[in-house]
Amino acid sequence: MLPQGSTVYDALCATGASISGSSYYVSAINGLAEKQCGNGSGWTYAVNGSFPGKACGRYTLSGGESISWVYSTEKNPTMAM
């Protein structure tokens, strides 16, 4: 359980994954880096199936959310539910 006021970035860090970048922009997770699979590829996240459009360190969690990190090879990913 994360402390109150935690962010999506804090939740990612709590997984123990190897992370490159910052709370503003995650450039690699566990060695899979942005642009590794083309110019438009990289990491983004969804909360409860929606892409918030803000830095993961600026999205404060209230508790119980479902967070998904998605590696996309497109500039504007969509998540299949």
Beta strands, then each sheet from edge to edge (+ up, - down):
strand 1: 19-21
strand 2: 26-29
strand 3: 32-33
strand 4: 42-47
strand 5: 67-72
sheet 1: 1+ 2- 3+
sheet 2: 4+ 5-
end
